[in-house]
């Protein structure tokens, strides 16, 4: 099991640690609700250095990315970020990822540079998948082991981080980034992205600087009540927004069209990416099932793997994600159901032991500021 360079900090803060994607990661420091609400109302910081980062560089770097991802990377200007996915050959999802169009430093004429940020559990899988499609003039570099990533999220993130940089953070638009000096460290990617729905930034830099960076951010955020935040709260925050988690809500057998990710599946572009024909057909003919969101007034939380059933007790799907929402103070969940039962307001049931508990399909996001 791997450690991030911040493991000693997490232990000193009393974090409950557990294995996640091959890494020893902090799940919770105090309690999930407290950390969750810190992000919603003030600021929290996550160590997500376990994520994977690949550099794709060359004269045909964009062509390689276009061939393996579902969104349209040709639209990216330097300083843009984009959410996308890697479709497999059967219309499923190898992984979801972020694509960054990087400054053209150390590039020859006509070359471009991109950074792909992938899920920790899929680093080797994604690398091998992209490499198997690299018939282009593009060089691939895996910088995952040398890269650190801190996510500083919440309405007080700008005020916290602005103390540590001359970059005007309020000018960085959502899904844009700049490279600048931050906390004395040069060439930090300061990205207005995150997976919480409460705003903030993600900082990419060399992992040799991460301990000092963590300490400086914690000091800068002290007046705002900054809290170290574990993967437990990261999960409840993303689920309140209805963001998909790879391995739960999306995987190798789920289509992005089924998963409500049609907006990152650009079937009208010229690029012929993997499974494009399958997605065109799904758009034309419809899909048999859809990922839906639901809430319940029951006390028992729907858990991943619980069966979803109809009023007659016939199984129609299963819960992919579920939790007790700290902001709504009620259980919430997501799961796949037949298209005919996917309308907002439809009553469905989740099987908890011998009990069938009523839920209602709702529109995402669960949490609205």
C-alpha positions as CSV (number, residue, x, y, z in Angstrom):
1,X,0.0,0.0,0.0
2,X,1.4,3.4,-1.0
3,X,1.5,6.5,1.1
4,X,1.2,10.2,0.0
5,X,3.9,12.5,1.4
6,X,1.3,13.9,3.8
7,X,0.6,10.7,5.6
8,X,2.4,11.9,8.8
9,X,0.4,15.1,8.8
10,X,-2.9,13.1,8.5
11,X,-1.8,10.8,11.4
12,X,-0.8,13.8,13.6
13,X,-4.3,15.3,12.9
14,X,-5.9,12.1,14.2
15,X,-7.2,10.9,10.8
16,X,-8.8,7.5,10.4
17,X,-6.8,6.0,7.6
18,X,-7.9,3.2,5.2
19,X,-6.8,1.7,1.9
20,X,-8.3,3.4,-1.1
21,X,-7.1,2.6,-4.7
22,X,-3.9,1.2,-3.3
23,X,-3.1,4.2,-1.1
24,X,-3.3,4.7,2.6
25,X,-5.7,7.6,2.7
26,X,-7.5,9.8,5.3
27,X,-11.2,8.9,5.4
28,X,-12.2,11.2,8.3
29,X,-10.4,13.4,10.8
30,X,-13.2,14.4,13.2
31,X,-16.6,13.5,11.7
32,X,-17.9,13.5,8.2
33,X,-20.8,15.9,8.8
34,X,-18.5,18.5,10.3
35,X,-16.0,18.3,7.5
36,X,-18.8,18.3,4.9
37,X,-20.3,21.5,6.3
38,X,-16.9,23.2,6.6
39,X,-16.7,22.9,2.8
40,X,-20.2,24.0,2.2
41,X,-20.0,27.0,4.5
42,X,-16.3,27.9,4.8
43,X,-13.3,26.0,3.5
44,X,-11.8,22.5,3.6
45,X,-8.7,20.9,2.2
46,X,-8.3,17.5,0.7
47,X,-5.1,15.5,0.0
48,X,-5.9,13.9,-3.3
49,X,-2.3,13.3,-4.3
50,X,-3.3,9.7,-5.1
51,X,-4.8,10.8,-8.4
52,X,-3.0,10.1,-11.6
53,X,-1.5,12.6,-14.0
54,X,-0.3,12.0,-17.5
55,X,1.4,14.5,-19.9
56,X,0.6,14.1,-23.6
57,X,2.9,16.1,-25.8
58,X,3.6,16.3,-29.5
59,X,2.4,17.5,-32.9
60,X,-0.5,15.0,-32.7
61,X,-1.2,15.1,-29.0
62,X,-4.7,16.6,-29.6
63,X,-5.4,13.9,-32.2
64,X,-4.6,11.1,-29.7
65,X,-6.8,12.7,-27.1
66,X,-9.6,13.1,-29.6
67,X,-9.4,9.5,-30.5
68,X,-9.8,8.2,-27.0
69,X,-12.0,10.7,-25.2
70,X,-15.7,11.5,-25.7
71,X,-15.7,15.3,-25.3
72,X,-14.2,17.8,-27.9
73,X,-10.7,18.6,-26.8
74,X,-10.1,20.6,-30.0
75,X,-12.0,23.5,-28.4
76,X,-9.5,23.8,-25.5
77,X,-7.4,26.9,-25.5
78,X,-4.3,27.2,-23.3
79,X,-5.6,27.6,-19.7
80,X,-8.8,25.6,-20.3
81,X,-9.8,22.4,-18.5
82,X,-12.4,19.9,-19.6
83,X,-14.3,17.0,-18.0
84,X,-14.5,14.0,-20.3
85,X,-14.4,10.2,-20.3
86,X,-12.5,7.4,-21.9
87,X,-15.0,5.1,-23.7
88,X,-14.2,1.5,-24.2
89,X,-14.9,-0.5,-27.3
90,X,-18.3,-1.7,-26.0
91,X,-19.8,1.6,-25.2
92,X,-18.8,1.5,-21.5
93,X,-16.4,3.8,-19.6
94,X,-12.8,3.0,-19.0
95,X,-12.6,6.1,-16.7
96,X,-13.7,9.7,-16.3
97,X,-11.0,12.3,-16.3
98,X,-10.0,16.0,-16.6
99,X,-8.1,17.3,-19.7
100,X,-5.9,20.4,-19.3
101,X,-4.5,22.3,-22.3
102,X,-1.1,23.3,-20.9
103,X,1.2,26.2,-21.9
104,X,3.5,25.4,-24.8
105,X,6.7,25.4,-22.7
106,X,9.6,23.3,-24.0
107,X,7.6,22.5,-27.1
108,X,8.9,22.5,-30.6
109,X,7.0,24.3,-33.3
110,X,3.6,22.8,-33.9
111,X,3.6,20.7,-30.7
112,X,0.9,20.9,-28.0
113,X,0.9,19.7,-24.4
114,X,-2.0,18.4,-22.4
115,X,-2.3,17.0,-18.8
116,X,-4.8,14.2,-18.2
117,X,-6.0,13.7,-14.6
118,X,-7.4,10.2,-13.9
119,X,-8.7,8.3,-11.0
120,X,-6.2,6.7,-8.7
121,X,-7.7,3.2,-9.1
122,X,-7.4,3.4,-12.9
123,X,-3.9,4.8,-13.4
124,X,-2.4,1.7,-14.9
125,X,-5.5,0.7,-16.7
126,X,-5.9,4.2,-18.3
127,X,-2.3,4.4,-19.2
128,X,-2.4,1.1,-21.0
129,X,-5.6,2.0,-22.8
130,X,-4.3,5.3,-24.1
131,X,-1.0,3.8,-25.0
132,X,-2.7,1.1,-27.0
133,X,-4.3,3.8,-29.2
134,X,-1.2,5.9,-29.5
135,X,-0.4,5.6,-33.2
136,X,0.2,9.3,-33.4
137,X,3.1,11.7,-33.1
138,X,2.5,12.0,-29.4
139,X,4.7,11.3,-26.3
140,X,3.2,10.0,-23.1
141,X,4.7,10.8,-19.7
142,X,3.3,9.4,-16.4
143,X,4.0,12.0,-13.7
144,X,1.6,10.5,-11.2
145,X,4.3,9.5,-8.6
146,X,6.0,12.9,-8.7
147,X,2.9,15.0,-8.5
148,X,0.9,16.3,-5.6
149,X,-2.7,17.5,-5.6
150,X,-4.5,19.5,-3.0
151,X,-8.1,20.4,-3.4
152,X,-9.1,23.5,-1.4
153,X,-12.9,23.9,-1.6
154,X,-15.6,26.1,-0.2
155,X,-16.8,29.7,-0.3
156,X,-13.7,30.9,1.7
157,X,-11.2,29.1,-0.6
158,X,-10.4,32.3,-2.6
159,X,-9.7,34.4,0.5
160,X,-7.7,31.6,2.1
161,X,-5.5,31.0,-1.0
162,X,-5.2,34.6,-2.1
163,X,-2.9,35.2,0.9
164,X,-0.3,32.9,-0.7
165,X,-0.1,34.1,-4.3
166,X,0.0,37.3,-6.4
167,X,-2.2,35.6,-9.0
168,X,-5.7,37.2,-8.9
169,X,-7.7,34.1,-8.1
170,X,-11.0,35.8,-8.5
171,X,-10.3,36.2,-12.2
172,X,-9.8,32.5,-12.9
173,X,-13.1,31.3,-14.4
174,X,-14.6,27.9,-13.6
175,X,-12.8,25.1,-15.5
176,X,-9.9,27.4,-16.2
177,X,-6.4,27.5,-14.7
178,X,-3.2,29.4,-14.6
179,X,0.4,28.4,-13.8
180,X,2.0,30.7,-11.2
181,X,4.0,31.0,-8.0
182,X,2.0,29.8,-5.0
183,X,3.3,29.8,-1.4
184,X,6.8,30.4,-2.8
185,X,6.6,27.4,-5.1
186,X,6.9,28.1,-8.9
187,X,4.9,26.6,-11.7
188,X,1.9,25.6,-9.6
189,X,-1.2,24.7,-11.7
190,X,-4.0,26.7,-9.9
191,X,-7.2,25.2,-11.3
192,X,-10.7,26.5,-10.6
193,X,-12.1,23.0,-10.5
194,X,-13.2,20.5,-7.9
195,X,-15.7,17.8,-7.2
196,X,-17.7,19.3,-4.3
197,X,-20.1,21.8,-5.9
198,X,-18.9,24.6,-3.4
199,X,-16.3,26.2,-5.6
200,X,-12.6,26.4,-4.9
201,X,-9.4,25.3,-6.5
202,X,-7.2,22.3,-7.2
203,X,-3.4,22.8,-6.9
204,X,-1.0,20.6,-8.9
205,X,2.8,20.8,-8.1
206,X,5.8,18.6,-7.3
207,X,5.2,16.3,-4.3
208,X,8.5,17.4,-2.7
209,X,6.7,20.7,-1.8
210,X,3.4,19.3,-0.5
211,X,4.1,19.2,3.2
212,X,5.2,22.9,3.3
213,X,2.2,23.8,1.0
214,X,-0.3,22.0,3.3
215,X,1.0,23.8,6.4
216,X,0.9,27.2,4.8
217,X,-2.6,26.7,3.5
218,X,-3.8,25.5,6.9
219,X,-2.3,28.6,8.5
220,X,-3.8,30.9,5.9
221,X,-7.2,29.4,6.4
222,X,-7.2,29.3,10.2
223,X,-9.2,32.6,10.5
224,X,-11.9,31.0,8.3
225,X,-12.1,27.8,10.2
226,X,-10.4,25.6,7.5
227,X,-10.6,21.9,8.2
228,X,-8.7,19.0,6.8
229,X,-11.2,17.0,5.0
230,X,-11.2,13.2,4.3
231,X,-12.5,11.0,1.5
232,X,-15.7,10.4,3.5
233,X,-16.8,14.0,3.1
234,X,-15.5,14.1,-0.4
235,X,-18.0,11.3,-1.2
236,X,-21.0,13.0,0.5
237,X,-20.2,16.3,-1.1
238,X,-20.0,14.9,-4.6
239,X,-23.2,12.8,-4.1
240,X,-25.2,15.9,-3.0
241,X,-24.3,17.4,-6.4
242,X,-25.1,14.1,-8.3
243,X,-21.5,13.8,-9.5
244,X,-20.7,10.3,-10.7
245,X,-18.1,8.2,-8.9
246,X,-16.1,5.7,-11.0
247,X,-16.6,2.2,-9.8
248,X,-20.0,3.0,-8.3
249,X,-22.2,5.1,-10.7
250,X,-20.1,4.5,-13.9
251,X,-17.8,1.7,-14.9
252,X,-16.8,-0.5,-17.9
253,X,-20.4,-1.6,-18.5
254,X,-22.2,1.8,-18.2
255,X,-22.7,4.1,-21.1
256,X,-22.2,7.8,-20.6
257,X,-25.6,8.3,-22.3
258,X,-27.2,6.1,-19.6
259,X,-25.3,7.9,-16.9
260,X,-26.5,11.4,-17.8
261,X,-23.2,12.3,-19.3
262,X,-24.5,13.0,-22.8
263,X,-23.1,16.5,-22.4
264,X,-19.6,15.2,-22.5
265,X,-20.3,12.8,-25.4
266,X,-19.9,14.9,-28.5
267,X,-21.2,12.6,-31.3
268,X,-21.4,15.4,-33.9
269,X,-17.7,16.2,-33.9
270,X,-15.5,15.1,-36.8
271,X,-13.2,13.0,-34.6
272,X,-13.9,9.3,-34.7
273,X,-13.4,8.4,-31.0
274,X,-13.9,4.9,-29.5
275,X,-17.6,3.7,-29.5
276,X,-18.8,6.9,-31.2
277,X,-21.1,4.8,-33.4
278,X,-22.6,3.1,-30.4
279,X,-23.4,6.5,-28.8
280,X,-24.9,7.8,-32.0
281,X,-27.2,4.8,-32.1
282,X,-28.1,5.2,-28.4
283,X,-29.0,8.8,-29.0
284,X,-31.2,7.9,-32.0
285,X,-32.9,4.9,-30.5
286,X,-32.8,5.7,-26.8
287,X,-31.3,3.7,-24.0
288,X,-33.0,1.0,-21.9
289,X,-32.0,2.3,-18.5
290,X,-31.0,5.6,-17.0
291,X,-29.1,6.7,-13.9
292,X,-31.6,8.5,-11.6
293,X,-31.4,10.3,-8.3
294,X,-33.8,9.7,-5.4
295,X,-34.6,10.8,-1.9
296,X,-36.5,9.1,0.9
297,X,-38.2,10.1,4.1
298,X,-37.2,6.7,5.6
299,X,-34.4,6.7,8.2
300,X,-32.4,3.9,6.7
301,X,-29.8,5.0,4.2
302,X,-29.8,3.3,0.8
303,X,-26.4,1.7,0.3
304,X,-24.4,0.7,-2.7
305,X,-25.6,-2.7,-4.0
306,X,-29.1,-2.5,-2.5
307,X,-31.7,-3.7,-4.9
308,X,-34.2,-1.2,-6.4
309,X,-37.7,-2.6,-6.8
310,X,-41.0,-1.5,-8.1
311,X,-44.3,-1.4,-6.2
312,X,-44.9,-5.1,-6.9
313,X,-41.5,-6.0,-5.5
314,X,-39.9,-6.8,-8.9
315,X,-36.2,-5.9,-9.1
316,X,-35.6,-3.0,-11.5
317,X,-32.0,-2.0,-10.7
318,X,-29.7,-1.4,-7.8
319,X,-28.4,1.5,-5.8
320,X,-25.0,2.7,-7.1
321,X,-24.4,5.4,-4.4
322,X,-26.2,6.4,-1.3
323,X,-25.6,8.4,1.9
324,X,-27.2,10.5,4.6
325,X,-27.1,14.0,3.1
326,X,-25.7,16.5,5.7
327,X,-27.3,19.5,4.0
328,X,-30.8,17.9,3.4
329,X,-30.7,15.9,6.6
330,X,-32.2,12.9,4.8
331,X,-31.0,9.9,2.9
332,X,-30.2,10.3,-0.8
333,X,-29.1,7.9,-3.5
334,X,-28.5,7.2,-7.2
335,X,-29.1,4.1,-9.3
336,X,-30.0,2.7,-12.7
337,X,-33.7,2.0,-13.5
338,X,-35.6,1.3,-16.7
339,X,-36.1,4.4,-18.8
340,X,-39.9,4.0,-18.4
341,X,-39.5,4.5,-14.6
342,X,-36.9,7.3,-14.8
343,X,-39.3,10.3,-14.7
344,X,-39.0,12.8,-11.8
345,X,-41.7,12.1,-9.2
346,X,-41.8,8.3,-9.9
347,X,-42.0,6.2,-6.7
348,X,-39.5,3.4,-6.4
349,X,-38.3,1.2,-3.5
350,X,-35.0,0.1,-2.2
351,X,-34.6,-3.3,-0.5
352,X,-33.0,-3.0,2.9
353,X,-32.9,-6.5,4.4
354,X,-36.6,-7.7,4.3
355,X,-37.9,-4.2,4.1
356,X,-38.9,-2.3,1.0
357,X,-38.5,1.4,1.7
358,X,-40.2,4.0,-0.5
359,X,-38.2,6.6,-2.4
360,X,-39.0,9.2,-5.0
361,X,-37.0,10.1,-8.1
362,X,-35.9,13.8,-8.0
363,X,-34.0,16.2,-10.3
364,X,-30.3,16.8,-9.7
365,X,-28.5,18.3,-7.9
366,X,-29.8,17.2,-4.5
367,X,-28.1,20.2,-2.9
368,X,-28.9,23.7,-4.2
369,X,-27.3,26.7,-2.7
